Amino acid sequence: MAAYLRLRQVCLVAADLASAAERVASALGVAECYRDPNVAKYGLENVLFPIGNNLVEIVAPTRQGTAAGRFLERHRGRNGYMIILDCDDPERRQRRAESLGIRVANVIRHANYLGVQLHPKDTGAAMIEFNHTAGGEDPYGPYAPAGPNWRPAARLLPPRLRAAEIECPDAVLLAARWSELFEKPAEKMNDGKYRIALDAGALHFLPGAVAEPVFTGIDIESVEPFTHDLCGIRFRFSV
């Protein structure tokens, strides 16, 4: 199997799942594809929307004391929660993270799926997940987090997720840290920005007046430019 690392999914947090899901579906013209019953054990409920072969997930806490609930309170409803990458070998990515002193927060293992989540205090900006689904080498093949029937909904919106955007007090520092983790070079762009290109999608690091790095937006390919602020982040559709 050829090695690959792709930006596949982003996860946002909302206090009210029904209201957030309705706003996202209406603003973006997308249809939900799945609600995962397995997240209930973490005190969560969720919904997923395909954008091309990428996914936007919204989670909401259903009880007190969840990590997502604490994130929501700490960030006052702003900023994204997780950046999720699918790859050929999550265990190798886990070993790489641990060699850099980055702790593993959670491992999710099913018969055909492995997900490794890294501790956000060590990564900065967001929780990072590396995952692999058996047969998932094809971007339109199986992808366990999106459920068994995500592909029909994906055809409603052909654009792709170009980049996750992170604002940083020091864009150079975080870009270098994630470059080490992903084993991909960080390229300098205009206006003090840095970019890590993945095998599909990218990560953009923007200098900002923030106290700590935060996941603030996503850039989506589109035939018509427009912007929406939804679930605490900026959805920018650009040509």
N, C-alpha and C positions, 0 to 999 in steps of 0.2 A: 504494500500500500504506500503510495506517495505521501510524503508529509504535507500537511496543510494546517493553516490557522486562519479562521475566518470570523469576522464580526457577524454574529448570527442573531442576537437577541438583546434587547434592553428590558430592564425591569424597573417599574416605577411604583411608588407607594401612594395610596389614597386612604382617607379616613372612611369614605363611603364608596364602596365598589360600584354599586348600581349607578350612582350619579356620574362617577368618573368614566365608566364604560360608555354610558350614553353620550357624554360630551365628546369622547375620542371617536366613537363610531360616526357621530354626526359631522364633526369638524373635518375628519379625514376621509370619509366615505368608505370605511372599511367594515368588514363583517367579522364578528368573533368566530373563532374556530374551535375553542376548547376551554373548559374549566376543569382544572386538575384536582380530583378529590384527595390526592396524596398530600397536598399542602395543609390539609386540616390538622395534621399532627403537629405542625409548627404554629398552630393558632392563627391560620391565615385562610383566606379565600382568594381566588384569582380568576383572571380572564385573559385570553391571548388573542391578539389580532395579527394576521399576516400582512406584511407589506412586501410584495414580491415573495422571495424565499426567506425574508427576515421576519422576526416576530417582535411585537411590542406586547409586553406583559404588564398588567397592573395587579398588584396585590393589596389586600386590606386586612388589618388585624381583626380577629374575631374575639379576642380576649386580651386581658392585660398582660404585660410582661414579655411581649414578643420583641425580637430584634427589629423587625420592621416597624412596630409601634414606637419603639424608642427612637428609631431613625426619624420617623414622622414628627415626633415631639421636638427632637433636637433641631431639626431643620425647618420646623414650622411650615411643613407642606411644600417646601422648595427642594429642588435638586433630585436627580435620579439616584436609584438605589444600587442597581447591579448592571455590569457590562458582561455579557455572556458570549463566549467564543467556542465554536465547535472546532474540533481538531482530530487528528488521527490517533493521538496517544496522550490522554489526560494524565496517565501515571508518570510519563516522562516529564510533562509540564509540572506536575506536583514535585518531583524530585528537584527540578530546576528552581522552583520557588523556595523550597526548603533550604537549598544550598545558599540562597541569598538571605536567609533569615526571615522569610515570610511564612507565617503560620497558616496551616490549613484549618478553616473554620468548620467545614462539613464535607462529608463524602456521601454521595447518593449513588447507590448501586442497585440496578435491576438486572434481569436476565439479559437484556439487549442494550443496556445503557449504563454509562458511568459519568458522573459529574463530580468535579473537585472544586470546591469553593474556598477562596482565600480570604484571610482576615482583612477587613477594610482598614483597620488601624495600621496594618503593615503595608498594604498596597497604596493607600491614599486615594481620595476622591470617591471610590466606589468599591463594593465587593466585586471581585473578578471570579468568574467561573469558567473552567475548561470542561467541555463535555464531548462525548462521542456516543452516537447511536449506531448500532450494527446496521450496515447498509447505507449509512449517512454520507458516504463519500460524494454521492450525487446530491447537490444542493436542493433538488426537488424530490429527493428520496425520503426515507423514513427520518423523522426527527421527533424523538419520544416526548420532549417537553410540550410539543404542540398537539399531542394526541394523534389518533389514527387517521383523521379525515381533514387535515389542515389544507391540503393542496387545492381543493375546489374553491375555498375562500380566498386563497392566495391569488387566484386568477382575476379577482375583482380589481386588483391594483397592481399593475406590472412593475412600478419603479422599485428601486433597491435602496437599502440603507447605505449611504456613502460613508458616514463617519459618526462617531460619538465625540462630543465636544466637552472638554474639561477646562474649567477656569482655574488658574493657579496663581498663588503669590510669586512662585518661581517656576515658570514653565520649563526652563532648562533642566532644573533638578528633577522634576517628576518625569519629564520625557526621557531623561537618561535612566531613571530607575525602571520605567516600564520597558525601555529598550533592552535592558539587561534581562528582564523577566521573559520577554517575548522573543528574544534573540533576533530582533529586527532593528535596523538602524533608525534613529530619529533624525529627520531632515529638517533643516531650518527653512521656514517660510517667511512671508512678509510680516511686518508689524510685530516681530518678536514671537511669532507662532512657531510651533514645531509639529511635525506629522510623523506618525509611524504607520506605514502602509502594510497591511496584512494581505493574505492571499485573496481575500475579498473584504472590502471595506477598509477603514482606517480609523486611527485615533488622532484627534487634534488637541493640542495643548495651547491654551490661550492665556496670555498674561491678563490678570484681572485684580481688582481691588477687593480681594477676598482673604479671610484669615487663614484658610486652609484650602487645599484643592477640593473642588466640587464638580460633579457631573451635571452640566447645565443645559445641554442641548443635543439634538441629533440633526444631521444633514441628510436629506432624502432626495434622490434623483426624481425629477418631475418634468413634465412638459410645460408646466405653468408655475411661476414662482409665487409662493405665499408663505406666511408664517402664522403659527398658532402657539399660544402658551397654554399647555395642558398638563395636568398632574405635576406641576412644579418645574417643568422644563420647556425649552423652546423647540418646537418642531419646525424646522426650516426646509421647505420644499424649494429646490433650486434647479434651474435648467442645466 
